[in-house]
């Protein structure tokens, strides 16, 4: 490494968040700028560890020590080349990935790990600012056509890889804008949407065609799609929200997180959203303690809720890494998202038992009880309580892909978990139809979606090469 003793000389530093009082009044990203000089110092902390476990922690197998070293040596142009060799969209992962690479960092055994995510984001932002990230169109076309259904990170990664290999790629997106959950789901304060737009400009110049308001299985015929393309990739995500079947669930004012969050994204893009679900002036309860719940929390703060509480059925994780998840595993430990710093009540080991409302059918009270540890979550007698609520947001995760429509019409097989089943080349039970991302693996991380999109593109490439070989023969 560039500075062999750097890990002993420098402390871990990452970009600071903007003051709470400032950031809750806007929708801009919460993190402040981090100078290139400070990034180089962080690169120097990457030690000559021998076996870089960060590689195994990272689903896209980023070559992390190499670009840490290049940044330390001020060789930014080479750093972005190495970074892009494994990851199409480091500007997405550098903002919203929880960084399993850092959990696996060898330095993290007894020191704060290398600030890998911060370095990654800085490299790609530096490269965009310098004008180094340009279209890379294929030198020659193969004459093969590929349809990609869904424009989230899995679909976009596959589209870019296939277009650069010379195939004609059309991306079908049911929404009115491209980006999947990156666009309609992740709040602007975590990732401003101009970050997606600048990458889409590159992809369009590389020949990728985007079709919006194109809902395959609804207004785009599945049979025609298969006839018009040599391969189809399903990258539609795992959009079936987990419901809460308790008394009073039908009351007005109880919504899935993915009804609430995309509306704010649309509003942020300048759209008028009729009958928008707003937290403004309301007592809000978010059920679910994960990332989606935190996104609802930050959004509720910015919409100026009267009060916000977040409930999670699991027990509170330990402050430090749990002994049950030793290095280099992803640690079970309490995480403080930016939204949690901004206010609200956070409660653990709480199960919601029902809701009650007024004569107009609006939710007014939440009924809950404290519970013991998993897997039984035994209710604890005498711990029942009620809360006044005007808005309830269900953020309890996703159970898999939406079955009706495209997936049913295609007739693809499912695995034991209810996701679309594929072989080692990411092909489904229907020849020529592939799947990648959450639709195939269940709800997961952006970095996993990019990894799967890239691998599916490889599988599709082999499939199309086989077709061309047979045609030539």
C-alpha positions, -999 to +999 in steps of 0.1 A: +000+000+000+010+036-006+016+043+031+023+011+050+019+028+084-011+050+075-035+029+096-015+037+127-011+074+120-046+085+109-080+082+124-112+072+105-131+102+092-162+105+070-183+134+058-203+151+085-241+155+083-255+190+079-270+204+111-304+189+119-321+223+122-310+231+087-316+198+069-351+190+081-362+222+062-351+210+028-348+178+007-311+181-002-286+153+007-278+153+044-240+149+040-215+178+037-187+179+012-155+160+020-123+174+006-100+154-018-071+158+006-091+142+035-101+114+011-065+107+003-057+105+040-085+080+044-070+060+015-037+059+034-055+039+062-059+009+040-033-015+054-012-041+037-035-068+052-025-097+030-060-111+025-084-082+018-117-095+033-134-063+020-135-082-013-157-109+002-179-084+020-187-066-012-213-083-035-198-067-067-163-077-056-150-042-058-111-041-059-110-019-029-073-018-018-063-009-053-084+022-056-077+032-020-040+031-029-046+051-062-065+078-043-037+081-018-013+085-047-035+112-062-041+090-093-079+096-095-083+088-132-069+053-127-090+049-095-123+055-113-112+030-140-106+003-113-138+012-096-159+010-128-144-023-137-167-040-111-194-015-104-215+004-130-229+029-105-206+037-076-224+070-072-255+050-060-236+025-038-214+053-024-245+070-011-270+043-001-251+010+004-248+000+041-211-009+033-207-046+041-172-041+028-164-020+059-179-046+082-154-071+067-123-047+067-093-064+084-085-031+102-120-033+117-110-062+139-096-038+165-099-003+150-126+017+131-125+003+096-113+021+065-138+046+052-144+026+020-178+040+012-167+076+015-137+069-007-159+052-033-184+082-035-155+107-036-138+089-066-169+088-087-180+124-079-145+136-086-146+118-120-179+132-130-167+167-120-135+162-141-155+151-171-139+116-172-172+097-172-182+096-209-203+073-230-187+040-240-207+028-270-200-006-285-177-005-315-199-029-334-235-042-331-244-079-328-279-075-343-294-091-311-322-074-292-327-076-254-357-064-235-352-055-198-383-052-176-377-028-147-353+001-145-339-002-109-302-009-103-304-045-115-321-036-148-298-006-154-266-025-147-276-053-171-287-027-197-254-009-196-233-041-198-254-055-227-254-023-247-216-020-244-213-056-257-231-045-288-266-057-282-297-035-288-313-029-254-348-016-246-357-009-210-394-011-201-405+008-170-441+010-157-436+043-139-433+077-156-396+081-149-366+057-150-348+045-119-371+020-100-367+023-062-337+047-067-362+071-082-395+063-064-386+050-029-353+063-017-358+099-005-341+128-020-322+136+012-304+102+008-298+106-030-308+136-051-323+124-084-299+144-106-274+117-096-296+092-116-302+116-145-265+122-153-259+084-155-290+079-177-276+105-201-245+084-205-265+052-211-287+068-237-256+079-256-244+043-254-276+033-272-299+021-244-335+029-253-358+037-223-396+034-225-416+048-196-453+042-187-447+007-202-462-018-178-454-053-192-483-076-187-507-046-186-502-022-215-473-041-230-482-076-243-459-104-229-463-125-260-453-096-283-424-088-261-410-123-264-415-123-301-398-090-306-366-097-286-339-124-286-339-124-247-359-109-219-346-099-185-370-096-156-357-070-131-389-058-116-379-060-079-398-075-049-427-051-046-452-071-026-453-052+007-457-073+039-491-065+054-503-063+090-535-084+093-549-070+125-583-056+135-589-021+121-564-025+092-591-012+068-593+022+085-584+053+065-549+067+072-531+033+073-507+030+043-478+010+030-445+029+031-443+024-007-476+043-011-462+072+010-425+076-002-429+077-040-455+105-037-429+127-020-404+118-047-429+129-073-435+161-055-398+167-053-396+163-090-421+191-094-453+170-100-486+178-085-498+148-064-535+148-059-546+136-024-510+132-013-505+112+019-489+138+041-475+136+077-480+174+081-495+182+115-503+145+122-493+120+149-475+094+128-465+058+138-441+039+115-443+001+120-409-014+110-374-005+122-354-010+090-342+013+062-376+018+048-389+029+082-360+053+086-369+068+052-405+073+063-391+089+095-369+114+077-397+122+053-422+127+081-398+151+098-395+172+066-433+172+061-435+186+097-454+158+115-468+167+149-451+136+164-434+105+150-429+071+166-412+041+151-420+006+164-399-026+157-410-061+169-373-073+173-354-066+205-330-036+206-296-046+191-264-042+212-245-009+209-214-027+198-210-057+174-228-087+188-207-118+196-231-138+175-218-119+144-180-117+147-157-101+121-160-104+091-197-110+092-223-082+089-226-071+125-258-072+145-256-038+162-277-007+168-275+017+138-283+054+140-295+067+106-296+104+099-334+103+103-331+090+139-309+120+148-337+143+137-362+133+163-390+110+170-395+081+194-379+047+186-393+016+204-383-020+203-400-053+211-434-039+203-462-058+184-492-039+171-524-057+180-550-035+162-563-001+153-595+018+162-610+048+145-637+075+146-672+074+130-659+086+097-636+055+095-603+074+101-576+057+123-574+074+157-557+048+180-530+022+178-532-008+202-499-026+210-482-049+234-446-055+244-432-089+234-404-112+243-375-123+220-378-141+187-388-165+173-419-167+195-424-130+203-444-140+234-468-111+245-458-099+279-489-097+301-498-063+315-477-043+289-506-034+266-508+003+256-526+026+232-514+056+212-532+084+195-524+083+157-536+100+126-513+083+101-498+048+102-470+037+078-463+000+073-426-005+066-422-042+075-404-053+044-414-071+012-425-107+007-413-111-029-423-102-064-459-092-074-473-125-089-503-113-109-497-099-144-463-104-162-449-132-140-481-153-142-485-147-179-449-158-186-454-189-164-420-189-148-412-212-119-407-200-083-382-211-057-391-222-021-391-186-009-415-174-036-390-156-058-384-163-095-362-194-099-332-193-122-303-215-132-266-206-129-268-183-159-298-165-144-322-180-169-357-188-156-377-220-164-388-203-196-360-204-222-347-170-232-363-153-202-338-143-174-342-127-139-320-106-117-321-085-085-348-086-059-373-104-082-349-134-080-333-131-045-359-113-025-356-078-010-320-069-007-294-042-012-287-019-042-252-034-044-267-069-047-290-057-075-260-042-094-241-075-089-270-096-102-276-073-131-240-077-142-241-115-138-274-118-156-259-098-185-231-123-187-256-152-188-276-134-215-244-128-235-236-165-234-272-173-245-271-149-274-236-161-285-250-196-286-278-184-308-253-167-331-232-198-332-262-220-342-272-195-369-237-195-383-235-233-383 
